Amino acid sequence: MANRLKDARSPYLLAHAQDPVDWYPFGEEAFQKAQAEDKPIFLSVGYAACHWCHVMHRESFQDEEVAALLNAHFVPVKVDREERPDVDAAYMRALVSLTGQGGWPMSLFLTPEGKPFFGGTYFPKEDRMGLPGFQRVLLGVARAWREKREALLVEAEGLAQALWRSLTPPPGPVPEGAEREALEALSQAFDPAWGGFLPAPKFPQGTLLLYLLARAWEGEEKAKAFLPRTLRAMALGGLYDQVGGGFHRYSVDRFWRVPHFEKMLYDNALLARVYLGAYKVFGDPLFLRVARETLDWLLSMQDKEGGFYTALDAESEGEEGRYYTWTEAELAEALGEDFPLARRYFTLGEDLGGRSVLTAWGEETVAEELGEAFTSWRERVRRKLLAARRKRRPPALDDKVLADWSALAVRALAEGGRLLGESRYLEAARKGAHFLLGSMRRGPLLRHVWRAGALGGEAFLTDQSFAALALLELYAATGEWPYLAHAREVAESAWEAFIQGGVSPKLPLPAAEVEEATLPSGESALAEAFFRLGAIFYGDYWERAESLLAAKAHWLRRYPQALPGMLLAKALLERGSELALPLPSPMAERAKGAFLPLTQIVLGPTGALPALEGREPGKAYLCRRGVCARPVEAWEAVEGLLLGLR
């Protein structure tokens, strides 16, 4: 018999709709039941591509004995963290405070008012791997609720108050040395042998890499030292799908060899931009190839209406990584005469129970051996392996569309189309933008979740700010003004609703994002959007961006390396520029093909925009907050001016 999740949009929630657990979605109904029956809430947060979420589902949530305990003593609540990032953020911070670590599945026990008092992540059904069995945990918590309730309530209230105090500091002056201190902290954590930052597990950290790329473009030596080693190791290791393109979520080891196999839209959207820019800065052809293959993976995740699916699961056939790993026999059968050389190229090692994660650590040796024939050989090998892999059962697809993640993909494809001159990427970006504006916007705000024609009601700051940046990139890539107008509308709506209007979820805990470990925060993205809008329209956009930075000053003082999105916004406000090109301009195409991470391109007829007021067609004006250098008439002169800004 189906439970209350049967009407959910999320594939993750729908997968639990037939559980014997009497699941409730997160909301008033669950809280009212808990208060009426004087029961604690069991909150389980996960997502469709999460391997250990599946394991706990099979072991416990589909088990009649466990379900009976949950239903008798608790009000069970299930949340898709991607559908409700506010709930995930609020309770993940609480879990870290309680246990010292976080992760998914998140398993928390709450008072009937929603305040946590005990929790963990994955619990096996029975005691195993040094973890207490879930049945024992449930019985222990139920007993504590009966016998030690007052102590639990005091602890829960204390934790909630401490979180509100610590996560809602007042604004203040932005520390001048934040960027220097961040680079110093990163230097201490950098792995000089394998790139990335210790300790393992190692995440690709696309937001941080984009900030470091901007600093490398400026000539910052530490950033230039971090990036090539890191990006090559990531691209040649098992973190990268050597057959199908795109990156897995993280590496369990320091060598980027064995990944956690889920593939997330947001990681690949950010990393496509990282590798595009790295190719422009460092000129390594490996970076160009990886950028193209990652952009192509993004195309494979776009549905016919224009939205982008969320993720591919970590497991298939009940086994994590089964789709992506190989035995030597499977490789030999798929590759035929190419197998002996491919074995050296992939440098096989039996990582997972006799199966190998494919790396490309033999690339330099094989490329030198084959010379000009290497590229065609590698493509032939990839085609053969793709054909063999398509015969396997693929990982499950999470086919919901998230506005913020789709906007990241739109921005990456628009930037790819601009920097590489590839119309297919640009057209996919246009299609994605039209879907966001046409199918996911209700009133002034983009809504967060769409699936199978159904649009959810939730709207978050990241949906608006990421979309504004994607539309600004489309304007820079095409020069088409409707994208600029929409970007301005979306950013203004975000400011009014989420900053001035104080739109925020009604939760028992603050849903404040502190670190930008995976995604930029909504505030840092909006600050970047306001910098770019200020470069085009002037007005008070720069002041708005500065106020968003000031709101994060406390965290920029404490650990600036954890806020790379804010550091990028800070760099833009302090050292960014605008490049005005009144049309027609012989330099427009050169500008579109240039990697300019701290510069906003402004295209249009003379006088059509404030940044184009009084400008002559055919000349280029490089400015900072409206103060311009002498106009020049050749792209080489523009490059000289840009060099002078670094």
BELLIN-V755200 format. One record per residue. N is the residue number from 0. PSI is psi in radians with two decimals (NA if undefined). OMEGA is omega in radians with two decimals (* if undefined). Layout:
BEGIN
((N | PSI | OMEGA) (N | PSI | OMEGA))
END
This chain:
BEGIN
((0 | 2.30 | -3.08) (1 | 2.57 | 3.08) (2 | -2.90 | -3.03) (3 | -0.10 | 3.11) (4 | -0.02 | -3.04) (5 | -0.41 | -3.12) (6 | 0.21 | -3.10) (7 | 2.79 | 3.01) (8 | -0.64 | -2.99) (9 | 2.25 | 3.03) (10 | -0.57 | 3.11) (11 | -0.81 | 3.13) (12 | -0.70 | 3.14) (13 | -0.53 | 3.10) (14 | -0.34 | 3.13) (15 | 0.07 | -3.04) (16 | -0.38 | 3.13) (17 | 0.13 | 3.10) (18 | 2.62 | 2.98) (19 | -0.22 | 3.04) (20 | 2.37 | -3.12) (21 | 1.22 | -3.05) (22 | 2.49 | 2.94) (23 | 2.54 | 2.90) (24 | 2.80 | 3.13) (25 | 2.16 | 3.14) (26 | -3.07 | -3.03) (27 | -0.66 | -3.09) (28 | -0.77 | -3.13) (29 | -0.76 | -3.12) (30 | -0.69 | 3.12) (31 | -0.70 | 3.12) (32 | -0.76 | -3.14) (33 | -0.73 | -3.13) (34 | -0.69 | -3.13) (35 | -0.64 | -3.08) (36 | 0.00 | 3.11) (37 | 0.83 | 3.13) (38 | 2.57 | 2.97) (39 | 2.78 | 3.09) (40 | 2.37 | 2.93) (41 | 2.00 | -3.11) (42 | 2.11 | 3.11) (43 | 2.07 | -3.11) (44 | 2.27 | 3.11) (45 | -2.81 | 3.12) (46 | 2.86 | -2.91) (47 | -0.56 | -3.07) (48 | 0.11 | -3.02) (49 | 2.06 | -3.09) (50 | -0.87 | -3.07) (51 | -0.38 | 2.99) (52 | -0.73 | 3.11) (53 | -0.70 | -3.12) (54 | -0.82 | -3.14) (55 | -0.57 | 3.07) (56 | -0.87 | -3.10) (57 | -0.76 | -3.04) (58 | -0.70 | -2.94) (59 | -0.87 | -2.98) (60 | -0.32 | 3.03) (61 | 0.06 | -3.09) (62 | 2.25 | -3.07) (63 | -0.68 | -3.12) (64 | -0.80 | 3.13) (65 | -0.76 | 3.14) (66 | -0.69 | -3.14) (67 | -0.71 | 3.11) (68 | -0.79 | 3.14) (69 | -0.82 | -3.08) (70 | -0.57 | -3.08) (71 | -0.66 | -2.95) (72 | -0.19 | -3.02) (73 | 2.92 | 2.89) (74 | 1.85 | -3.06) (75 | 2.28 | -3.12) (76 | 2.27 | -3.11) (77 | 2.33 | -3.08) (78 | 2.36 | 2.93) (79 | 2.01 | -3.04) (80 | -0.44 | 3.13) (81 | -0.53 | 3.11) (82 | -0.60 | 3.13) (83 | 1.26 | 3.13) (84 | -0.41 | 3.10) (85 | -0.80 | 3.10) (86 | -0.76 | -3.13) (87 | -0.80 | -3.11) (88 | -0.77 | -3.10) (89 | -0.83 | -3.04) (90 | -0.42 | 3.06) (91 | -0.68 | 3.09) (92 | -0.66 | 3.10) (93 | -0.72 | 3.14) (94 | -0.75 | 3.11) (95 | -0.68 | 3.11) (96 | -0.62 | -3.11) (97 | -0.68 | -2.95) (98 | -0.26 | -3.08) (99 | -0.06 | 3.10) (100 | 2.83 | 3.13) (101 | -3.07 | 3.12) (102 | 3.11 | -3.11) (103 | 2.50 | 0.04) (104 | 2.47 | 3.02) (105 | 2.22 | -3.09) (106 | 1.86 | -3.06) (107 | 2.54 | 3.04) (108 | 2.23 | -3.00) (109 | 2.68 | 2.94) (110 | 2.90 | 3.09) (111 | -0.32 | 3.08) (112 | -0.03 | 3.06) (113 | 0.27 | -3.14) (114 | 2.22 | -3.02) (115 | 2.56 | 3.07) (116 | -0.22 | 3.11) (117 | 2.62 | 3.12) (118 | -3.13 | 3.11) (119 | -2.82 | 3.10) (120 | -1.90 | 3.12) (121 | 2.27 | 2.97) (122 | 2.18 | 3.01) (123 | 2.79 | 3.14) (124 | -0.80 | 3.10) (125 | 2.82 | 3.12) (126 | 2.23 | -3.13) (127 | 2.60 | 3.06) (128 | 0.54 | -3.11) (129 | 0.14 | 3.14) (130 | 2.48 | 3.08) (131 | 2.52 | 3.11) (132 | 2.55 | -3.06) (133 | -0.65 | 3.11) (134 | -0.73 | 3.13) (135 | -0.67 | 3.10) (136 | -0.81 | -3.12) (137 | -0.80 | -3.14) (138 | -0.69 | 3.14) (139 | -0.75 | 3.13) (140 | -0.73 | 3.12) (141 | -0.70 | 3.13) (142 | -0.75 | 3.12) (143 | -0.63 | 3.12) (144 | -0.63 | 3.13) (145 | -0.72 | -2.92) (146 | -0.41 | -3.06) (147 | 0.64 | -3.00) (148 | -0.76 | -3.08) (149 | -0.72 | 3.13) (150 | -0.70 | 3.12) (151 | -0.73 | -3.14) (152 | -0.71 | 3.10) (153 | -0.76 | 3.13) (154 | -0.77 | -3.12) (155 | -0.74 | 3.13) (156 | -0.70 | 3.12) (157 | -0.74 | 3.12) (158 | -0.78 | -3.13) (159 | -0.79 | -3.13) (160 | -0.70 | 3.12) (161 | -0.69 | 3.12) (162 | -0.75 | 3.10) (163 | -0.73 | -3.13) (164 | -0.80 | -3.01) (165 | -0.50 | -3.03) (166 | -0.02 | 3.12) (167 | 1.01 | -3.14) (168 | 2.74 | 3.10) (169 | 2.75 | 3.07) (170 | 2.85 | -3.13) (171 | -3.10 | 3.12) (172 | 2.42 | 3.14) (173 | 2.20 | -3.10) (174 | 2.31 | -3.09) (175 | -0.60 | -3.04) (176 | 0.30 | -3.04) (177 | -0.73 | -3.11) (178 | -0.72 | 3.12) (179 | -0.76 | -3.13) (180 | -0.63 | 3.10) (181 | -0.78 | -3.14) (182 | -0.61 | 3.11) (183 | -0.75 | 3.11) (184 | -0.70 | 3.12) (185 | -0.62 | 3.10) (186 | -0.66 | 3.13) (187 | -0.54 | -3.08) (188 | -0.16 | -3.04) (189 | 2.43 | 3.09) (190 | 1.80 | -3.03) (191 | -0.38 | -3.12) (192 | -0.75 | -3.00) (193 | 0.05 | -3.13) (194 | 3.07 | -3.08) (195 | -2.99 | -3.00) (196 | 2.29 | -3.10) (197 | 2.77 | 0.04) (198 | 2.99 | 3.02) (199 | 2.70 | 0.10) (200 | 2.65 | -3.11) (201 | 2.21 | 3.07) (202 | 2.63 | -3.12) (203 | -0.45 | 3.02) (204 | 1.08 | -3.08) (205 | -0.68 | -3.13) (206 | -0.74 | 3.10) (207 | -0.75 | -3.12) (208 | -0.62 | 3.09) (209 | -0.69 | 3.08) (210 | -0.81 | 3.13) (211 | -0.59 | 3.11) (212 | -0.72 | 3.07) (213 | -0.70 | 3.12) (214 | -0.65 | 3.08) (215 | -0.71 | 3.08) (216 | -0.60 | 3.10) (217 | -0.25 | -3.13) (218 | 0.16 | 3.13) (219 | 2.08 | -2.99) (220 | -0.69 | 3.14) (221 | -0.78 | 3.13) (222 | -0.69 | 3.12) (223 | -0.49 | 3.10) (224 | -0.64 | -3.11) (225 | -0.75 | -2.80) (226 | -0.95 | -3.04) (227 | -0.76 | -3.13) (228 | -0.77 | -3.13) (229 | -0.83 | -3.05) (230 | -0.63 | 3.08) (231 | -0.77 | -3.13) (232 | -0.71 | 3.10) (233 | -0.76 | -3.06) (234 | -0.52 | -3.10) (235 | -0.19 | -3.11) (236 | -3.04 | -3.13) (237 | -0.24 | 3.05) (238 | -0.60 | -3.13) (239 | 2.38 | 3.09) (240 | 1.74 | -3.05) (241 | -0.29 | -3.12) (242 | -0.89 | -3.02) (243 | -0.05 | -3.09) (244 | 2.83 | -3.13) (245 | 2.77 | -3.05) (246 | 2.49 | 2.95) (247 | 3.07 | -2.91) (248 | -0.76 | 3.09) (249 | 2.95 | 3.10) (250 | 2.34 | -3.14) (251 | -0.26 | -3.10) (252 | 3.03 | -3.13) (253 | -0.17 | -3.00) (254 | 0.04 | -3.07) (255 | 0.44 | -3.01) (256 | -0.97 | -3.05) (257 | 1.99 | -3.08) (258 | 2.88 | 2.77) (259 | 2.12 | -2.69) (260 | -0.10 | 3.13) (261 | 2.61 | 3.12) (262 | 2.07 | -3.03) (263 | 2.47 | 3.13) (264 | -0.77 | -3.03) (265 | -0.73 | 3.11) (266 | -0.83 | -3.03) (267 | -0.55 | 3.05) (268 | -0.77 | 3.12) (269 | -0.75 | -3.07) (270 | -0.51 | 3.03) (271 | -0.74 | 3.11) (272 | -0.66 | 3.11) (273 | -0.86 | -3.07) (274 | -0.56 | 3.02) (275 | -0.90 | -3.13) (276 | -0.67 | -3.14) (277 | -0.63 | 3.08) (278 | -0.73 | -3.13) (279 | -0.60 | -3.10) (280 | -0.77 | -3.00) (281 | -0.32 | 3.07) (282 | 0.23 | -3.13) (283 | 2.10 | -3.12) (284 | -0.43 | 3.06) (285 | -0.68 | -3.12) (286 | -0.65 | 3.10) (287 | -0.78 | -3.14) (288 | -0.78 | -3.13) (289 | -0.67 | 3.10) (290 | -0.82 | -3.14) (291 | -0.78 | -3.11) (292 | -0.59 | 3.11) (293 | -0.69 | 3.03) (294 | -0.69 | 3.10) (295 | -0.63 | 3.07) (296 | -0.68 | 3.07) (297 | -0.72 | 3.11) (298 | -0.64 | -3.14) (299 | -0.29 | -3.13) (300 | 0.07 | -3.12) (301 | 2.26 | 3.13) (302 | 3.01 | -3.00) (303 | -0.36 | 3.13) (304 | -0.25 | 3.06) (305 | -0.34 | 3.10) (306 | 2.91 | -3.12) (307 | 2.27 | 3.11) (308 | 2.80 | -2.93) (309 | -0.81 | -2.97) (310 | 2.83 | 2.92) (311 | 2.45 | -3.07) (312 | 2.77 | 3.08) (313 | -0.45 | -3.02) (314 | 2.77 | 2.95) (315 | 2.67 | -3.07) (316 | 0.57 | 3.10) (317 | 0.23 | -3.04) (318 | 2.25 | 3.13) (319 | 2.27 | 3.07) (320 | 0.07 | -3.07) (321 | -0.65 | -3.10) (322 | -0.52 | -2.97) (323 | -0.21 | -3.03) (324 | 2.85 | -3.00) (325 | 2.64 | 2.85) (326 | 2.83 | 3.10) (327 | -0.65 | -3.14) (328 | -0.72 | 3.11) (329 | -0.72 | 3.11) (330 | -0.77 | -3.14) (331 | -0.74 | 3.14) (332 | -0.69 | -3.09) (333 | -0.57 | -2.96) (334 | -0.36 | 3.13) (335 | -2.19 | -3.04) (336 | -0.31 | 3.12) (337 | -0.12 | -3.01) (338 | -0.81 | -3.08) (339 | -0.77 | 3.13) (340 | -0.66 | 3.13) (341 | -0.57 | 3.13) (342 | -0.64 | 3.08) (343 | -0.66 | 3.14) (344 | -0.79 | -3.09) (345 | -0.13 | 3.11) (346 | 1.17 | -2.98) (347 | 2.52 | 2.99) (348 | 2.38 | -3.05) (349 | 1.60 | -3.01) (350 | -0.63 | -2.95) (351 | 1.48 | 3.05) (352 | 0.78 | 3.13) (353 | -0.08 | 3.10) (354 | 2.61 | -3.06) (355 | 2.40 | 2.90) (356 | 2.25 | -3.11) (357 | 2.20 | 2.97) (358 | 3.04 | 3.08) (359 | 0.66 | -3.09) (360 | -0.25 | 3.06) (361 | 0.21 | -3.04) (362 | -0.80 | -3.06) (363 | -0.74 | -3.13) (364 | -0.82 | -3.11) (365 | -0.67 | 3.12) (366 | -0.70 | 3.12) (367 | -0.66 | -3.13) (368 | -0.70 | -3.06) (369 | -0.37 | 3.14) (370 | -2.30 | -3.07) (371 | -0.33 | -3.12) (372 | -0.10 | -3.04) (373 | -0.80 | -3.05) (374 | -0.80 | -3.13) (375 | -0.61 | 3.09) (376 | -0.80 | -3.12) (377 | -0.72 | 3.13) (378 | -0.64 | 3.09) (379 | -0.75 | 3.12) (380 | -0.78 | 3.12) (381 | -0.76 | -3.12) (382 | -0.73 | 3.13) (383 | -0.77 | -3.12) (384 | -0.63 | 3.07) (385 | -0.76 | 3.14) (386 | -0.70 | 3.13) (387 | -0.66 | -3.08) (388 | -0.54 | -3.14) (389 | -0.25 | 3.09) (390 | -0.20 | 3.12) (391 | 2.85 | 3.03) (392 | 2.13 | -3.07) (393 | 2.81 | 3.03) (394 | 2.69 | 3.12) (395 | 2.55 | 3.13) (396 | 2.24 | 2.98) (397 | 1.81 | -2.95) (398 | 0.29 | 2.99) (399 | 2.73 | 3.13) (400 | 2.19 | 3.08) (401 | 2.27 | -3.06) (402 | -0.76 | -3.07) (403 | -0.76 | 3.14) (404 | -0.67 | 3.09) (405 | -0.65 | 3.10) (406 | -0.66 | 3.05) (407 | -0.71 | 3.12) (408 | -0.71 | 3.10) (409 | -0.79 | -3.14) (410 | -0.76 | -3.13) (411 | -0.77 | -3.12) (412 | -0.66 | 3.09) (413 | -0.73 | 3.12) (414 | -0.68 | 3.07) (415 | -0.77 | 3.09) (416 | -0.69 | -3.13) (417 | -0.90 | -3.04) (418 | -0.57 | -3.08) (419 | -0.13 | -3.10) (420 | 0.58 | -3.07) (421 | 1.96 | -3.07) (422 | -0.52 | -3.09) (423 | -0.60 | 3.07) (424 | -0.72 | -3.13) (425 | -0.70 | 3.14) (426 | -0.65 | 3.07) (427 | -0.66 | 3.10) (428 | -0.74 | 3.09) (429 | -0.81 | -3.12) (430 | -0.73 | 3.11) (431 | -0.71 | 3.13) (432 | -0.72 | 3.13) (433 | -0.62 | 3.09) (434 | -0.77 | 3.12) (435 | -0.81 | -3.06) (436 | -0.52 | -3.06) (437 | -0.63 | -3.03) (438 | -0.32 | -3.04) (439 | 0.08 | 3.10) (440 | 2.24 | 3.03) (441 | 2.06 | -3.01) (442 | -2.48 | -3.09) (443 | -0.22 | -2.97) (444 | 2.50 | 2.93) (445 | 2.39 | 3.09) (446 | 2.72 | -2.90) (447 | -0.70 | -2.96) (448 | 2.34 | 2.99) (449 | 2.40 | 3.04) (450 | 2.21 | 3.03) (451 | 0.77 | 3.08) (452 | -0.12 | -3.11) (453 | 2.26 | -3.11) (454 | 2.26 | 3.11) (455 | 2.94 | -3.11) (456 | -0.32 | -3.06) (457 | 2.52 | 3.05) (458 | 2.38 | -3.10) (459 | 2.82 | -3.12) (460 | -0.68 | -3.13) (461 | -0.60 | 3.11) (462 | -0.74 | -3.07) (463 | -0.83 | -3.02) (464 | -0.69 | 3.09) (465 | -0.68 | 3.13) (466 | -0.70 | 3.12) (467 | -0.74 | 3.13) (468 | -0.66 | 3.10) (469 | -0.73 | 3.14) (470 | -0.64 | 3.06) (471 | -0.65 | 3.09) (472 | -0.69 | 3.08) (473 | -0.67 | 3.06) (474 | -0.80 | 3.14) (475 | -0.60 | -3.09) (476 | -0.54 | -3.02) (477 | -0.40 | -3.01) (478 | 0.18 | -3.06) (479 | 2.17 | -2.98) (480 | -0.53 | 3.11) (481 | -0.61 | 3.12) (482 | -0.67 | 3.11) (483 | -0.75 | 3.13) (484 | -0.76 | 3.12) (485 | -0.68 | 3.12) (486 | -0.74 | -3.14) (487 | -0.75 | 3.13) (488 | -0.80 | -3.09) (489 | -0.76 | -3.14) (490 | -0.71 | 3.11) (491 | -0.73 | 3.12) (492 | -0.69 | 3.11) (493 | -0.76 | -3.14) (494 | -0.81 | -3.10) (495 | -0.74 | -3.03) (496 | -0.77 | -2.95) (497 | -0.42 | -3.11) (498 | -0.99 | 3.12) (499 | -0.76 | -3.06) (500 | -0.28 | 3.09) (501 | 0.51 | 3.07) (502 | 2.14 | 3.13) (503 | 2.65 | -3.14) (504 | 2.54 | 3.09) (505 | 1.59 | -3.09) (506 | 2.71 | 3.11) (507 | -0.24 | -3.11) (508 | 2.75 | 3.11) (509 | 2.30 | 3.12) (510 | 0.86 | -3.06) (511 | 2.22 | 3.00) (512 | 2.18 | 3.10) (513 | -1.12 | -3.13) (514 | 2.66 | 3.02) (515 | 0.94 | -3.03) (516 | -0.62 | -3.11) (517 | -0.88 | -3.11) (518 | 2.64 | 2.93) (519 | 2.63 | 3.10) (520 | 2.80 | 3.07) (521 | -0.61 | -3.13) (522 | -0.75 | -3.12) (523 | -0.65 | 3.09) (524 | -0.68 | 3.11) (525 | -0.64 | 3.07) (526 | -0.73 | 3.08) (527 | -0.76 | 3.13) (528 | -0.71 | -3.14) (529 | -0.62 | 3.03) (530 | -0.81 | -3.07) (531 | -0.68 | 3.07) (532 | -0.64 | 3.07) (533 | -0.64 | 3.12) (534 | -0.39 | -3.10) (535 | -0.80 | -2.99) (536 | -0.18 | -3.01) (537 | -2.29 | -3.13) (538 | -2.63 | -3.05) (539 | 0.31 | -3.07) (540 | -0.68 | 3.14) (541 | -0.68 | 3.11) (542 | -0.65 | 3.10) (543 | -0.76 | 3.12) (544 | -0.72 | 3.13) (545 | -0.64 | 3.12) (546 | -0.60 | 3.09) (547 | -0.67 | 3.06) (548 | -0.73 | -3.12) (549 | -0.56 | 3.13) (550 | -0.37 | 3.13) (551 | 0.19 | -3.05) (552 | -0.65 | -3.13) (553 | -0.79 | -3.10) (554 | -0.58 | 3.09) (555 | -0.48 | 3.06) (556 | -0.66 | -3.01) (557 | -0.91 | 3.10) (558 | 1.41 | -3.07) (559 | -0.48 | -3.12) (560 | -0.30 | 3.13) (561 | -0.05 | -3.12) (562 | 1.06 | -3.09) (563 | -0.51 | 3.08) (564 | -0.72 | 3.09) (565 | -0.64 | 3.08) (566 | -0.66 | 3.09) (567 | -0.75 | 3.09) (568 | -0.71 | 3.10) (569 | -0.78 | 3.12) (570 | -0.72 | 3.12) (571 | -0.80 | -3.09) (572 | -0.59 | -3.09) (573 | -0.58 | -3.00) (574 | 0.05 | -3.10) (575 | 2.92 | -3.07) (576 | 2.92 | 3.01) (577 | 2.45 | 3.12) (578 | 1.82 | -3.10) (579 | 2.20 | -3.14) (580 | 1.58 | 3.08) (581 | 2.34 | -3.08) (582 | 2.62 | -0.03) (583 | 2.59 | -3.11) (584 | 2.24 | 3.07) (585 | -0.18 | -3.10) (586 | -0.05 | -3.03) (587 | -0.79 | -3.10) (588 | -0.62 | 3.08) (589 | -0.69 | 3.13) (590 | -0.73 | -3.13) (591 | -0.54 | -3.13) (592 | 0.05 | -3.08) (593 | 2.49 | 3.04) (594 | 1.90 | -3.06) (595 | 1.37 | -2.99) (596 | -0.39 | -3.10) (597 | 0.37 | -3.10) (598 | 2.36 | 3.04) (599 | 2.15 | 3.07) (600 | 2.32 | 3.13) (601 | 2.01 | -3.08) (602 | 2.45 | 3.06) (603 | 3.00 | 3.11) (604 | 2.70 | 3.10) (605 | 2.27 | 3.06) (606 | -0.07 | -3.07) (607 | -0.40 | 3.12) (608 | 2.71 | 3.12) (609 | -0.69 | -3.13) (610 | -0.21 | 3.13) (611 | 0.07 | -3.11) (612 | 2.20 | 3.09) (613 | 0.24 | -3.13) (614 | 2.57 | -3.12) (615 | 2.33 | 3.06) (616 | 2.52 | 3.12) (617 | -0.13 | 3.11) (618 | 2.77 | 3.13) (619 | 2.42 | -3.10) (620 | 1.98 | 3.09) (621 | 2.14 | -2.97) (622 | 2.81 | 2.95) (623 | 1.98 | -3.11) (624 | 0.79 | 3.06) (625 | -0.15 | 3.10) (626 | 2.06 | -2.90) (627 | 2.61 | 2.94) (628 | 2.98 | 3.10) (629 | 2.42 | -3.14) (630 | 2.59 | 3.12) (631 | 2.86 | -3.02) (632 | 0.18 | 3.12) (633 | 2.52 | -3.10) (634 | -0.60 | 3.12) (635 | -0.60 | 3.10) (636 | -0.64 | 3.07) (637 | -0.79 | 3.13) (638 | -0.65 | 3.09) (639 | -0.71 | 3.10) (640 | -0.74 | 3.11) (641 | -0.69 | 3.12) (642 | -0.62 | 3.13) (643 | -0.34 | 3.12) (644 | -0.28 | -3.02) (645 | NA | *))
END
